[in-house]
C-alpha cells in the first residue's frame, strides 16, 4: 500500500509540473517581467529592451529595428523626409518617479532625445508630448531639458532652473518665459567635453516629484524644479525619438528602469 501511494504521489506531481511549465515558458517568451516590459514597483531595475526584438515597444518599423543587441533608429537619404518627429514608445507602463539609464550613440547629423512622463497623441501616429532629455550628434543640446510639443526649452545645459506656476508664461525663441535660473552646474565647455562624439554615452534621467535631473556619463547636465501645476505631467510614457531633418542614425542599448518610492 505504501508503494502504491508513493507511485500515485509521483504521478500526480509530474502531471502538476507538466501543467505549470508551459505557463512559465509562455511568461518567459513574452517577456512580461524578465525582459522588462512591465515596470517593477519593488525598487529593482528592470530591463526595458530584451536585446533581440522590439517586443514591448511601439513605433514605425520603417525607421526602427533591432540589430546586434541594439535598438536602431535610422533615416537614410532614400527615405521620404519626415513631416514630424517620430517615436519608438515603450508600452511597459507610464511611470511617475523613476531612475532610468541607457546607453546611446548618435551620428554627427543626428537629432534625438528620450521622452518621459509624456502623453501619446491619439490623432498623430507615434507622437509624444512631454519632457525630453535632448541628445544630438554635434552635442549642442545634449543634456538639456526640452518639452516636446509644449513649453519647449525648460533648462539649457548647465542650468539649475525653477519653473514657476503658470502665470502668463509663453513660448518665445523656443524657450518658456518666466524661468528662474537658480544656479549653474559648470561651464558649458567643460560639460560638453564630458560627452563623447560618435561613441557610446550613458544617459541617466532621475524624475522624482517635481524634480527632474539629466546626467550624461555621470555628469549632471541640467536640473529642473517644475512648480507649474497647470502644465507639468507627473507620469507618462517613455520613448526615443527620430527628429525631422537630414538623414541620421541613433542607437540605444542597456536600457533599464527603476521605480522610485
TAQUI-V679724 format. One record per run of one state. SS is the DSSP state (h for helix, s for strand, l for the rest). FROM is the first residue (numbers start at 0). LEN is the number of residues. If there is no record, write none. Layout:
# TAQUI-V679724
SS | FROM | LEN
SS | FROM | LEN
This chain:
# TAQUI-V679724
l | 0 | 1
h | 1 | 29
l | 30 | 14
s | 44 | 3
l | 47 | 9
s | 56 | 2
l | 58 | 5
s | 63 | 4
l | 67 | 2
s | 69 | 6
l | 75 | 10
s | 85 | 5
l | 90 | 7
s | 97 | 9
l | 106 | 4
s | 110 | 10
l | 120 | 7
s | 127 | 9
l | 136 | 8
s | 144 | 4
l | 148 | 3
s | 151 | 4
l | 155 | 3
s | 158 | 5
l | 163 | 7
s | 170 | 2
l | 172 | 2
s | 174 | 2
l | 176 | 3
s | 179 | 5
l | 184 | 3
h | 187 | 6
l | 193 | 7
s | 200 | 8
l | 208 | 2
s | 210 | 6
l | 216 | 2
s | 218 | 8
l | 226 | 10
s | 236 | 6
l | 242 | 5
s | 247 | 12
l | 259 | 2
